[in-house]
């Protein structure tokens, strides 16, 4: 685990504890697979979410996958905007929901909470910047980079052959959506990567070499 990741996880834990120890309003939600997460209320009050367990996707209004968030990650209206929404990719996603204005009031009054929130926003920014950088690669290498990033993030343990399995909630259709390619194009490039011994895949399982 990188120093940045470890530091962010520590800050997330402190941030959530600070919010739960305060008097601000909050709601604990448990979601089923495919349940939608609105980043604002019906009267457009923006929310901040902290994910306790499970994995969610962040999608545009046209249903394009923008980012993914799991345990300890933040879903912040300030970063993702009202034009996006979250969706549970796994069963039993547990999240805490807070009103953004109340959280910002706490941040204004407490430098420690401000630093914790800053670390979490930086983690989102690093993910989005990394995706932008990987998107400049040629299609085959872009697909390999996206798969390797997601596999190592959500399933960091390689097998004894040095292969990491991409969690199965990242379906072939989801990866194609995230990469902005057709399912046929994805399959073509997976076959080429398999010929180079960089991936192994069948209809249900996709593994990528930990060194890519």
C-alpha positions as MATLAB code, in Angstrom:
seq = 'XXXXXXXXXXXXXXXXXXXXXXXXXXXXXXXXXXXXXXXXXXXXXXXXXXXXXXXXXXXXXXXXXXXXXXXXXXXXXXXXXXXXXXXXXXXXXXXXXXXXXXXXXXXXXXXXXXXXXXXXXXXXXXXXXXXXXXXXXXXXXXXXXXXXXXXXXXXXXXXXXXXXXXXXXXXXXXXXXXXXXXXXXXXXXXXXXXXXXXXXXXXXXXXXXXXX';
ca = [
       0.000    0.000    0.000;
       1.414    3.419   -0.956;
       2.131    6.116    1.634;
      -0.528    8.327    0.024;
      -3.155    5.588    0.297;
      -2.292    4.778    3.906;
      -2.294    8.447    4.901;
      -5.649    9.017    3.204;
      -7.215    6.014    4.967;
      -6.053    7.394    8.327;
      -7.508   10.816    7.502;
     -10.800    9.261    6.354;
     -11.161    7.395    9.634;
     -10.490   10.572   11.611;
     -12.842   12.607    9.402;
     -15.752   10.179    9.777;
     -15.173    9.876   13.537;
     -15.183   13.683   13.850;
     -18.466   13.952   11.960;
     -20.141   11.157   13.926;
     -18.958   12.634   17.229;
     -20.496   15.997   16.330;
     -24.103   17.168   16.572;
     -24.604   17.624   12.811;
     -27.414   15.704   11.167;
     -26.524   12.439    9.497;
     -28.161    9.347    8.018;
     -26.766    5.831    7.686;
     -27.898    4.167    4.467;
     -27.642    0.551    3.340;
     -27.988    0.066   -0.399;
     -28.665   -2.911   -2.618;
     -26.879   -3.498   -5.904;
     -27.887   -0.910   -8.536;
     -29.502    1.420   -5.973;
     -28.961    5.045   -6.976;
     -27.181    7.644   -4.815;
     -28.365   11.189   -5.437;
     -25.665   13.739   -4.590;
     -28.317   16.344   -3.775;
     -31.712   16.238   -2.086;
     -35.003   16.955   -3.881;
     -34.604   20.647   -2.974;
     -31.016   20.611   -4.340;
     -29.313   20.584   -0.934;
     -25.852   19.107   -1.635;
     -24.645   16.089    0.343;
     -21.321   14.618    1.356;
     -21.096   10.818    1.695;
     -18.501    8.606    3.343;
     -18.517    4.971    2.222;
     -18.155    2.444    5.042;
     -18.367   -0.749    2.981;
     -19.046   -1.901   -0.552;
     -18.237   -0.305   -3.916;
     -20.101    2.344   -5.887;
     -19.749    3.809   -9.364;
     -20.020    7.503  -10.245;
     -21.967    8.062  -13.467;
     -22.908   10.983  -15.686;
     -26.515   11.743  -16.543;
     -25.915    9.816  -19.778;
     -24.852    6.793  -17.684;
     -21.130    6.986  -18.498;
     -18.887    5.632  -15.705;
     -16.615    8.441  -14.453;
     -15.079    7.013  -11.273;
     -15.463    4.333   -8.608;
     -15.458    4.631   -4.827;
     -15.121    2.021   -2.094;
     -14.540    1.654    1.624;
     -13.212    4.865    3.147;
     -13.816    6.954    0.040;
     -15.675   10.229   -0.141;
     -18.551   11.133   -2.454;
     -18.503   14.910   -2.435;
     -20.945   17.042   -4.422;
     -18.228   19.708   -4.577;
     -16.035   17.415   -6.713;
     -18.566   15.460   -8.741;
     -21.299   18.138   -9.194;
     -25.054   17.699   -9.448;
     -24.670   16.403  -13.007;
     -23.454   13.040  -11.698;
     -24.946   10.332   -9.507;
     -23.697    7.304   -7.624;
     -24.848    3.704   -8.007;
     -24.141    0.687   -5.814;
     -22.097   -1.942   -7.672;
     -22.154   -4.446   -4.811;
     -24.877   -5.630   -2.452;
     -24.896   -4.149    1.027;
     -23.158   -0.823    0.368;
     -23.149    1.122    3.644;
     -22.682    4.889    3.603;
     -23.089    7.864    5.913;
     -24.807   10.910    4.426;
     -24.240   14.457    5.706;
     -25.465   17.855    4.523;
     -22.577   19.650    2.865;
     -23.331   23.028    4.496;
     -23.130   21.543    8.000;
     -19.864   19.766    7.186;
     -18.385   22.973    5.770;
     -19.358   24.835    8.953;
     -17.404   22.248   10.959;
     -14.441   22.519    8.577;
     -14.400   26.318    8.991;
     -14.162   25.949   12.755;
     -11.686   23.075   13.023;
      -8.337   22.928   11.224;
      -7.897   19.183   11.864;
     -11.184   18.402   10.100;
     -10.193   20.762    7.301;
      -6.951   18.802    6.766;
      -8.786   15.463    6.871;
     -11.303   16.632    4.266;
      -8.497   18.030    2.105;
      -6.715   14.639    2.065;
      -9.914   12.942    0.918;
     -10.495   15.470   -1.872;
      -6.884   15.027   -2.988;
      -7.411   11.258   -3.245;
     -10.337   11.828   -5.624;
      -8.330   14.335   -7.632;
      -5.398   11.920   -7.983;
      -7.725    9.196   -9.279;
      -9.316   11.481  -11.859;
      -5.932   12.823  -13.002;
      -4.557    9.290  -13.311;
      -7.534    8.288  -15.448;
      -6.997   11.323  -17.699;
      -3.343   10.402  -18.128;
      -4.134    6.753  -18.917;
      -6.772    7.863  -21.439;
      -4.003    9.398  -23.591;
      -2.478    5.941  -24.234;
      -3.363    3.917  -27.313;
      -6.539    1.898  -26.878;
      -4.938   -1.428  -25.941;
      -2.613    0.132  -23.367;
      -5.391    2.342  -22.013;
      -7.600   -0.705  -21.411;
      -4.728   -2.564  -19.750;
      -3.966    0.451  -17.533;
      -7.604    0.893  -16.474;
      -7.989   -2.807  -15.632;
      -4.694   -2.921  -13.728;
      -5.580    0.200  -11.715;
      -9.009   -1.124  -10.722;
      -7.802   -4.669  -10.022;
      -4.903   -3.532   -7.823;
      -7.101   -1.006   -6.019;
      -9.982   -3.331   -5.167;
      -8.152   -6.675   -5.019;
      -4.517   -5.904   -4.122;
      -3.405   -9.520   -3.553;
      -1.890  -11.315   -6.547;
      -1.998  -15.108   -6.846;
       1.134  -17.266   -6.929;
       1.346  -16.717  -10.688;
       1.544  -12.959  -10.212;
      -1.975  -12.366  -11.533;
      -4.605  -10.092   -9.968;
      -8.280  -10.900  -10.471;
     -10.519   -7.970  -11.352;
     -13.507   -8.139   -8.958;
     -16.497   -9.542  -10.808;
     -18.744   -6.552  -10.179;
     -16.537   -4.843  -12.786;
     -18.278   -6.549  -15.671;
     -16.967   -6.493  -19.230;
     -19.761   -4.036  -20.070;
     -18.745   -1.783  -17.154;
     -15.083   -1.730  -18.226;
     -16.056   -0.882  -21.806;
     -18.255    1.932  -20.508;
     -15.457    3.287  -18.281;
     -12.920    3.112  -21.115;
     -15.301    4.695  -23.617;
     -15.078    1.822  -26.105;
     -17.532   -0.717  -27.495;
     -17.783   -4.191  -26.009;
     -16.401   -5.606  -29.264;
     -13.364   -3.297  -29.145;
     -12.726   -4.261  -25.521;
     -12.857   -7.972  -26.361;
     -10.500   -7.517  -29.329;
      -7.885   -5.795  -27.165;
      -8.293   -8.299  -24.319;
      -7.499  -11.039  -26.818;
      -4.350   -9.181  -27.886;
      -3.312   -8.669  -24.267;
      -3.912  -12.378  -23.642;
      -1.619  -13.227  -26.591;
       1.058  -11.136  -24.833;
       0.437  -13.077  -21.575;
      -0.654   -9.902  -19.820;
      -4.215  -10.988  -19.077;
      -6.198  -14.184  -18.667;
      -9.938  -14.086  -19.215;
     -13.062  -16.058  -19.934;
     -16.762  -15.210  -19.792;
     -16.684  -14.687  -16.005;
     -13.113  -14.059  -14.860;
     -10.517  -11.468  -15.852;
      -6.997  -11.502  -14.390;
      -4.156   -9.127  -15.183;
      -0.431   -9.481  -14.561;
       0.489   -7.520  -11.424;
       3.392   -5.904  -13.291;
       1.222   -5.226  -16.386;
];
